[in-house]
Amino acid sequence: MRACDPNPDEQQAVVNVSVPLLKTTTSSYGNVDKFTTATCGLTLKDRRKSRALSVVDFRFKPSDKPIYFHPNTLWHLIGMYCNNDDSQHDSTKHLTWNAFHKSLIEDESQCAQATVIGYGPFFLESPTKPDVVQTSLDYCMKVSQKLGQQHCVITRDQAIYEIALGLQKKHSDKFKTLVLRMGRFHIACNFMGAIGYFMKSSGIEEILVETGICGPGTANKYMAGKDYYGMLRAHSLVLAALFQLHWNEFEHWLIQESDQCTSDLEFIAVIRARAADIATALCAPDRDAAQRKSREMLELEDRINKLLTNYHDKACSSATSKLWLMYMDMVQILKRYIHAECSVIWEAHLTETENMLPYLVSAGHHKYVSCLPHYLDAMKKLPETAPQVDEGFKAVKIHCPSASWMLQWCLVGYGPGADVQL
């Protein structure tokens, strides 16, 4: 039967029909150059020998400061005093930790250089396979040589760092210009796991649940070290509450102990006044005044630590007090570490990483304990082994206006030239 031609005088109905496209499956790495790996010959005995602590020239020096009068401490004091004063500093009451630190850092937008981010080849095998690690090291070294760099800086997590360290020590002549770094984000996550190890079943889970921060299952997950952002938020809120309780008790104790001496009470009044001055400068906003007044506030560290040491010795001798003071110390180490990474302060990064070591040892994190001393030892020897890289770590400035201050440490690497992250 032959279809008749439509009558042009009649209005035809137009029907739009969507025809689904034929789905095809393609590999995301189908056109990627495949690298062939060669046998590296790295044995388990070589790896154990490379991470042995007996060959590390590193001595841990514990700090005797009960509290670091750090910008983090200023944020707690300003928030505590301003929240107690309902008539002033309304805009500062909701100033977050991120916004507070971002307002205090110097504007280096004119000095910062644009970061170039590139992507290397895919290795279609396990990243912790020694043969793959050596092939990736060879590739990175070739890229560094093509760019005319004297040293190649590579950042890796602990599992790959341990293998790369063994290869570097076994083939010292081949990798003498290689600078290995441990992943900063991985160090922070591992330390959070140590915090959860110490505080599990201490009552902190009930605190998180009763205050509505999270549910029971999530609280247990936080203590197990399974959620970075959730753990950071939870520990920050608990630290803020504990800091205010601790400081208020410290002031009450100081009033009772200073009946015959008013200089200590006057000193606390000075701290309150300077905290109010910083809050006023931040509300203005006057970045220069806030930075200047913050530096003046930090000059009071020695005296406040002396008073706090006396307070802890006389009024905080119980096991419960020591537990929660230890918790506050661990979380403050974590916050200072993150502050050092966001602000790119190389010396503070090494200091806070070193402060993590005793807690990591006690928590039984043996893999990081075996690698972190090697990492710290190598980084502290950079002025002798790689002075150009050391100067770059200390002098580098970052400016990422489109990203949060707190996210910059995840986006930008340290040092001159290529910082390869694997």
Backbone torsions as a table, in degrees:
resi	resn	phi	psi	omega
1	MET	NA	127.3	-176.2
2	ARG	-96.1	130.8	-179.7
3	ALA	-69.5	138.6	179.5
4	CYS	-79.9	149.8	177.6
5	ASP	-68.4	137.7	-179.4
6	PRO	-67.5	146.7	178.5
7	ASN	-76.1	120.6	-177.9
8	PRO	-66.0	-20.1	-179.9
9	ASP	-77.7	-21.1	-179.5
10	GLU	-87.2	139.0	179.8
11	GLN	-76.5	122.4	-178.4
12	GLN	-93.6	140.7	177.0
13	ALA	-80.1	131.8	-179.2
14	VAL	-99.4	125.1	-179.1
15	VAL	-119.1	123.7	177.1
16	ASN	-92.8	121.9	-178.7
17	VAL	-116.4	126.6	177.8
18	SER	-92.7	125.2	-179.2
19	VAL	-102.9	120.9	-179.3
20	PRO	-65.6	140.2	177.9
21	LEU	-75.9	151.2	179.1
22	LEU	-71.7	123.3	-178.4
23	LYS	-80.3	132.3	176.9
24	THR	-125.5	144.3	179.5
25	THR	-103.6	122.0	177.5
26	THR	-125.6	145.7	179.1
27	SER	-74.1	139.8	180.0
28	SER	-69.9	-17.1	179.0
29	TYR	-121.3	31.5	-176.6
30	GLY	-66.7	-35.3	-177.4
31	ASN	-100.9	11.7	-178.1
32	VAL	-81.5	137.3	176.5
33	ASP	-62.8	125.3	-178.6
34	LYS	-90.9	127.6	-179.9
35	PHE	-92.5	138.3	175.4
36	THR	-97.7	133.4	-178.1
37	THR	-95.3	146.2	175.9
38	ALA	-106.7	152.8	-179.4
39	THR	-66.4	126.5	-176.6
40	CYS	-89.7	-22.8	179.5
41	GLY	76.2	17.0	179.9
42	LEU	-82.9	118.3	-178.5
43	THR	-98.0	167.3	176.5
44	LEU	-62.8	-32.7	177.6
45	LYS	-65.2	-39.6	177.1
46	ASP	-64.4	-38.8	-179.2
47	ARG	-68.9	-41.0	177.7
48	ARG	-65.3	-38.8	179.9
49	LYS	-67.1	-37.7	-176.7
50	SER	-70.1	-30.5	-178.2
51	ARG	-99.6	11.1	177.5
52	ALA	-65.0	133.0	-176.6
53	LEU	-78.0	-12.7	-178.7
54	SER	-68.4	-20.6	-178.5
55	VAL	-95.3	1.3	-177.1
56	VAL	-92.4	126.8	176.6
57	ASP	-91.1	73.5	-174.6
58	PHE	-139.4	128.9	178.5
59	ARG	-125.2	121.1	-179.9
60	PHE	-78.6	132.1	178.8
61	LYS	-116.1	100.4	-178.7
62	PRO	-66.5	145.9	179.6
63	SER	-86.1	143.9	178.0
64	ASP	-99.7	12.7	-179.8
65	LYS	-85.1	126.3	177.9
66	PRO	-71.1	-25.2	179.2
67	ILE	-154.1	136.7	175.0
68	TYR	-87.2	122.4	177.7
69	PHE	-78.9	77.0	-171.9
70	HIS	-101.2	163.3	172.1
71	PRO	-53.3	-28.8	174.3
72	ASN	-61.5	-39.9	177.8
73	THR	-65.2	-38.7	177.7
74	LEU	-61.1	-40.5	-179.6
75	TRP	-61.8	-41.8	178.2
76	HIS	-64.5	-44.2	-178.4
77	LEU	-65.8	-43.9	-179.5
78	ILE	-64.1	-44.6	178.8
79	GLY	-63.8	-39.2	-178.5
80	MET	-67.9	-47.8	-177.8
81	TYR	-69.7	-39.2	-177.8
82	CYS	-72.1	-34.8	177.7
83	ASN	-69.4	-26.5	177.3
84	ASN	-79.4	-14.2	179.7
85	ASP	-110.2	100.7	-175.3
86	ASP	-75.8	-13.5	-174.2
87	SER	-92.7	-11.3	-175.6
88	GLN	-134.0	158.7	171.2
89	HIS	58.1	46.4	-179.1
90	ASP	-63.7	-35.8	-177.7
91	SER	-74.9	-16.8	-179.6
92	THR	-87.0	-14.7	-175.7
93	LYS	-64.3	-28.5	-177.9
94	HIS	-108.8	18.4	178.2
95	LEU	-73.7	114.8	-175.5
96	THR	-74.3	167.3	177.6
97	TRP	-60.3	-40.8	-179.9
98	ASN	-64.5	-48.8	-177.8
99	ALA	-67.1	-35.2	-179.9
100	PHE	-62.9	-49.0	-179.0
101	HIS	-69.2	-34.8	178.3
102	LYS	-64.7	-31.1	179.5
103	SER	-76.6	-17.7	-177.7
104	LEU	-95.8	-20.2	-178.9
105	ILE	-75.2	150.4	-179.8
106	GLU	-74.0	146.2	180.0
107	ASP	-80.7	109.6	-178.5
108	GLU	-109.9	27.6	-174.5
109	SER	-64.8	-28.5	-179.4
110	GLN	-79.6	-23.8	-175.9
111	CYS	-95.3	-21.1	-173.9
112	ALA	-72.8	141.9	175.7
113	GLN	-100.7	148.7	-178.8
114	ALA	-66.9	137.8	178.5
115	THR	-88.3	130.3	178.1
116	VAL	-98.4	122.7	-178.4
117	ILE	-112.5	124.3	177.8
118	GLY	-128.1	168.7	-176.8
119	TYR	-125.9	133.3	178.9
120	GLY	-89.9	-169.6	-177.7
121	PRO	-76.6	161.5	174.4
122	PHE	-88.1	138.6	172.7
123	PHE	-108.0	112.2	-171.5
124	LEU	-84.0	43.9	176.7
125	GLU	-142.1	178.6	180.0
126	SER	-63.2	131.2	-178.8
127	PRO	-68.7	-17.4	179.4
128	THR	-96.1	10.4	174.9
129	LYS	-78.4	125.4	-176.1
130	PRO	-54.6	-36.3	178.8
131	ASP	-63.9	-40.3	178.3
132	VAL	-67.0	-40.7	179.6
133	VAL	-61.4	-43.3	179.4
134	GLN	-66.3	-39.8	178.2
135	THR	-63.0	-40.8	178.5
136	SER	-67.9	-36.1	176.1
137	LEU	-64.2	-43.0	178.2
138	ASP	-61.3	-41.9	179.6
139	TYR	-63.0	-46.0	-179.1
140	CYS	-64.6	-38.1	177.9
141	MET	-63.9	-39.5	177.9
142	LYS	-65.0	-41.4	178.0
143	VAL	-62.2	-42.8	179.5
144	SER	-63.4	-39.3	178.4
145	GLN	-67.4	-38.2	177.9
146	LYS	-64.5	-31.7	178.6
147	LEU	-81.9	-2.0	178.1
148	GLY	75.0	28.0	-179.2
149	GLN	-92.9	144.2	179.0
150	GLN	-75.9	-30.9	-178.6
151	HIS	-132.8	154.7	177.9
152	CYS	-116.0	118.6	-178.6
153	VAL	-98.9	123.5	-177.8
154	ILE	-127.0	131.3	178.6
155	THR	-108.5	128.9	-177.7
156	ARG	-140.9	159.4	174.9
157	ASP	-78.2	177.4	-170.4
158	GLN	-63.4	-40.1	-175.6
159	ALA	-63.0	-43.5	-179.7
160	ILE	-81.1	-31.3	179.2
161	TYR	-60.4	-40.4	-178.2
162	GLU	-64.5	-38.0	178.2
163	ILE	-71.5	-43.7	179.2
164	ALA	-63.2	-34.8	177.8
165	LEU	-64.5	-40.7	177.5
166	GLY	-64.1	-40.4	178.2
167	LEU	-66.6	-39.6	-179.5
168	GLN	-64.8	-38.7	-179.2
169	LYS	-78.5	-27.7	177.8
170	LYS	-76.4	-37.2	178.8
171	HIS	-116.4	64.9	-173.8
172	SER	-63.4	-35.6	180.0
173	ASP	-69.8	-38.5	-178.2
174	LYS	-69.2	-38.9	-175.6
175	PHE	-111.2	32.7	-178.2
176	LYS	-71.1	-22.4	178.3
177	THR	-97.0	11.0	-178.9
178	LEU	-91.9	131.3	176.4
179	VAL	-114.7	112.4	-178.1
180	LEU	-95.5	134.0	175.8
181	ARG	-124.7	149.3	175.2
182	MET	-90.5	143.9	-178.4
183	GLY	-60.3	125.4	-176.3
184	ARG	-67.9	-40.5	179.8
185	PHE	-64.4	-39.4	180.0
186	HIS	-66.8	-35.9	177.5
187	ILE	-62.6	-44.4	179.9
188	ALA	-63.2	-43.4	179.6
189	CYS	-63.7	-40.2	179.5
190	ASN	-65.2	-38.9	178.8
191	PHE	-68.1	-34.5	174.6
192	MET	-61.4	-37.6	175.7
193	GLY	-62.3	-36.6	177.0
194	ALA	-66.5	-38.8	177.1
195	ILE	-61.1	-45.2	178.1
196	GLY	-63.2	-33.8	178.8
197	TYR	-62.8	-43.6	-177.7
198	PHE	-73.7	-34.7	-171.4
199	MET	-97.9	-0.3	179.6
200	LYS	-63.8	134.8	-179.9
201	SER	64.1	21.8	176.5
202	SER	-91.4	-5.4	-175.2
203	GLY	106.5	-6.2	-178.2
204	ILE	-70.4	-29.1	177.2
205	GLU	-64.2	-42.0	178.1
206	GLU	-64.9	-35.4	177.4
207	ILE	-62.4	-44.7	-179.2
208	LEU	-64.8	-37.2	-178.5
209	VAL	-74.9	-46.9	-176.4
210	GLU	-65.9	-31.3	179.0
211	THR	-84.7	-2.6	177.3
212	GLY	80.0	14.6	178.7
213	ILE	-69.7	-38.1	179.6
214	CYS	-160.5	175.9	178.0
215	GLY	-89.8	175.3	-177.7
216	PRO	-61.1	-44.8	-179.9
217	GLY	-65.0	-39.2	179.1
218	THR	-67.9	-36.8	178.5
219	ALA	-61.8	-41.6	177.2
220	ASN	-65.6	-35.2	178.1
221	LYS	-67.3	-37.8	177.1
222	TYR	-61.8	-43.6	-178.9
223	MET	-68.2	-23.2	178.0
224	ALA	-84.2	-4.9	177.7
225	GLY	74.9	41.9	-174.8
226	LYS	-107.0	-5.1	-176.0
227	ASP	-141.8	105.7	-174.3
228	TYR	-62.9	-56.4	-175.5
229	TYR	-66.4	-37.7	177.2
230	GLY	-65.9	-42.2	178.1
231	MET	-63.7	-43.1	-178.8
232	LEU	-62.7	-42.8	178.8
233	ARG	-65.1	-45.5	-177.8
234	ALA	-63.8	-47.9	-179.6
235	HIS	-65.2	-34.5	179.4
236	SER	-66.5	-41.5	-179.9
237	LEU	-67.8	-42.9	179.2
238	VAL	-65.5	-40.0	178.3
239	LEU	-62.9	-41.6	179.6
240	ALA	-61.0	-42.0	179.2
241	ALA	-68.1	-44.1	179.8
242	LEU	-66.1	-37.5	179.8
243	PHE	-62.4	-43.4	-179.8
244	GLN	-65.6	-43.3	177.4
245	LEU	-62.8	-43.5	-179.1
246	HIS	-64.1	-44.0	-178.0
247	TRP	-68.4	-39.4	178.8
248	ASN	-63.8	-42.5	177.3
249	GLU	-65.5	-35.5	177.3
250	PHE	-63.4	-42.6	178.5
251	GLU	-66.2	-40.9	178.5
252	HIS	-63.8	-42.2	178.1
253	TRP	-64.0	-37.8	-179.0
254	LEU	-67.0	-35.6	177.9
255	ILE	-65.6	-40.9	-179.9
256	GLN	-70.0	-35.8	-177.1
257	GLU	-83.6	-12.9	-173.2
258	SER	-111.6	37.7	179.1
259	ASP	-63.6	-36.3	-176.7
260	GLN	-95.0	-10.2	-176.7
261	CYS	-131.5	119.6	-178.5
262	THR	-96.5	-3.4	-176.8
263	SER	-66.3	-36.5	179.4
264	ASP	-67.4	-39.5	177.9
265	LEU	-66.3	-38.3	176.0
266	GLU	-64.1	-34.4	178.9
267	PHE	-64.9	-42.1	176.6
268	ILE	-63.1	-37.2	176.9
269	ALA	-64.2	-35.7	176.9
270	VAL	-64.2	-41.2	178.6
271	ILE	-62.1	-44.0	178.3
272	ARG	-60.8	-44.1	-178.2
273	ALA	-65.0	-41.1	-179.3
274	ARG	-70.6	-35.1	175.1
275	ALA	-62.6	-39.7	177.1
276	ALA	-65.4	-37.3	178.7
277	ASP	-64.4	-41.0	178.4
278	ILE	-64.7	-42.2	179.0
279	ALA	-62.0	-40.0	178.7
280	THR	-64.2	-41.8	178.6
281	ALA	-65.2	-36.5	178.6
282	LEU	-70.7	-31.5	179.2
283	CYS	-74.7	-23.0	-172.9
284	ALA	-56.1	-51.4	-11.0
285	PRO	-87.1	141.1	178.9
286	ASP	-129.4	93.9	-174.8
287	ARG	-61.6	-43.2	-177.4
288	ASP	-63.7	-44.0	179.8
289	ALA	-66.1	-39.4	179.3
290	ALA	-64.6	-40.1	178.2
291	GLN	-66.6	-41.5	-179.2
292	ARG	-66.0	-44.9	-179.2
293	LYS	-69.3	-30.1	176.6
294	SER	-68.0	-40.3	176.8
295	ARG	-63.9	-37.8	177.0
296	GLU	-65.1	-36.3	179.5
297	MET	-68.0	-38.5	-178.1
298	LEU	-69.5	-18.0	177.9
299	GLU	-69.6	-11.9	-179.5
300	LEU	-88.1	9.0	-172.2
301	GLU	-60.3	-45.7	-174.2
302	ASP	-60.9	-44.7	-176.6
303	ARG	-70.4	-41.3	-178.6
304	ILE	-67.3	-33.9	177.4
305	ASN	-68.8	-34.1	177.1
306	LYS	-64.4	-43.8	178.7
307	LEU	-66.6	-41.0	-179.5
308	LEU	-67.8	-37.0	176.9
309	THR	-61.5	-42.8	177.5
310	ASN	-63.7	-39.8	179.2
311	TYR	-65.8	-44.2	-179.6
312	HIS	-65.0	-38.6	-179.0
313	ASP	-67.5	-35.2	-173.8
314	LYS	-95.7	-31.7	-171.6
315	ALA	-119.2	-3.9	-176.6
316	CYS	-128.2	52.1	-175.4
317	SER	-96.9	-8.0	-178.2
318	SER	-75.0	160.5	-179.1
319	ALA	-65.2	-37.3	179.5
320	THR	-65.6	-42.4	178.6
321	SER	-62.7	-42.0	-179.3
322	LYS	-66.5	-35.3	178.7
323	LEU	-62.5	-49.0	-176.3
324	TRP	-75.3	-27.1	171.8
325	LEU	-67.4	-37.0	175.5
326	MET	-64.6	-39.9	177.3
327	TYR	-61.9	-45.4	178.2
328	MET	-60.7	-39.3	178.9
329	ASP	-64.5	-42.7	-179.5
330	MET	-64.4	-44.9	-178.6
331	VAL	-68.0	-35.8	177.7
332	GLN	-68.2	-34.5	173.3
333	ILE	-61.0	-44.5	179.2
334	LEU	-61.0	-45.9	-178.5
335	LYS	-67.8	-36.7	176.7
336	ARG	-68.0	-35.2	177.5
337	TYR	-63.9	-46.6	179.4
338	ILE	-64.6	-38.4	177.2
339	HIS	-62.2	-41.3	178.7
340	ALA	-63.8	-38.0	-179.8
341	GLU	-71.6	-42.3	-179.3
342	CYS	-66.8	-39.0	-178.7
343	SER	-89.4	-3.5	178.8
344	VAL	56.5	59.2	176.1
345	ILE	-108.1	102.2	-171.3
346	TRP	-63.5	-46.0	-178.4
347	GLU	-62.4	-40.1	178.6
348	ALA	-66.4	-34.6	176.3
349	HIS	-59.8	-46.4	-179.9
350	LEU	-67.5	-39.4	-179.0
351	THR	-63.5	-47.5	-177.2
352	GLU	-72.4	-32.1	174.3
353	THR	-63.9	-38.7	176.9
354	GLU	-67.5	-36.2	178.5
355	ASN	-67.2	-22.4	178.6
356	MET	-74.3	-24.2	-170.3
357	LEU	-56.2	-48.6	-178.5
358	PRO	-58.4	-38.5	179.9
359	TYR	-71.5	-37.7	178.1
360	LEU	-65.3	-38.0	177.2
361	VAL	-64.4	-46.0	-178.7
362	SER	-66.9	-30.9	-179.9
363	ALA	-80.2	-7.5	178.0
364	GLY	79.9	24.3	177.1
365	HIS	-85.0	74.7	-168.9
366	HIS	-69.2	-30.5	-179.6
367	LYS	-64.7	-45.2	178.4
368	TYR	-72.4	-33.8	179.3
369	VAL	-63.8	-33.4	-179.9
370	SER	-78.3	-19.6	-177.2
371	CYS	-103.5	-36.2	-175.9
372	LEU	-60.9	-41.5	176.6
373	PRO	-60.3	-37.7	176.5
374	HIS	-64.5	-41.5	179.8
375	TYR	-64.2	-48.1	-179.4
376	LEU	-64.6	-39.0	179.0
377	ASP	-63.3	-43.2	179.7
378	ALA	-67.4	-39.1	-178.6
379	MET	-70.2	-35.1	179.3
380	LYS	-74.4	-17.7	176.4
381	LYS	-93.2	2.2	-179.2
382	LEU	-58.6	-36.4	177.6
383	PRO	-57.0	-24.0	178.9
384	GLU	-96.9	-41.9	-174.8
385	THR	-85.8	-35.7	-179.0
386	ALA	-146.3	73.7	-175.6
387	PRO	-61.4	-32.4	179.7
388	GLN	-65.9	-41.6	178.7
389	VAL	-67.2	-40.8	179.1
390	ASP	-61.5	-42.9	177.7
391	GLU	-64.9	-36.8	177.7
392	GLY	-66.5	-39.7	177.7
393	PHE	-61.9	-37.7	-176.7
394	LYS	-81.1	-28.2	-172.5
395	ALA	-101.9	-9.2	-174.0
396	VAL	-65.8	140.9	176.1
397	LYS	-126.1	146.1	179.8
398	ILE	-125.0	152.1	174.8
399	HIS	-150.1	113.0	-178.3
400	CYS	-131.5	80.2	-172.4
401	PRO	-64.4	-24.8	-177.6
402	SER	-82.8	-9.8	-177.7
403	ALA	-114.5	155.6	176.4
404	SER	-65.2	146.5	178.8
405	TRP	-56.4	-36.2	-176.1
406	MET	-73.7	-19.5	-178.7
407	LEU	-93.1	-8.2	-173.6
408	GLN	-65.7	-30.3	-178.9
409	TRP	-71.0	-17.9	175.2
410	CYS	-87.6	-15.4	-174.2
411	LEU	-100.7	-30.8	-169.8
412	VAL	-119.4	138.4	177.5
413	GLY	-94.3	167.0	179.1
414	TYR	-87.6	154.3	161.9
415	GLY	89.6	168.3	-179.5
416	PRO	-77.5	150.7	173.1
417	GLY	74.5	-150.6	-172.6
418	ALA	-85.6	121.7	170.0
419	ASP	-108.6	99.4	-173.4
420	VAL	-85.4	124.3	-179.9
421	GLN	-109.7	124.6	-177.6
422	LEU	-127.4	NA	NA
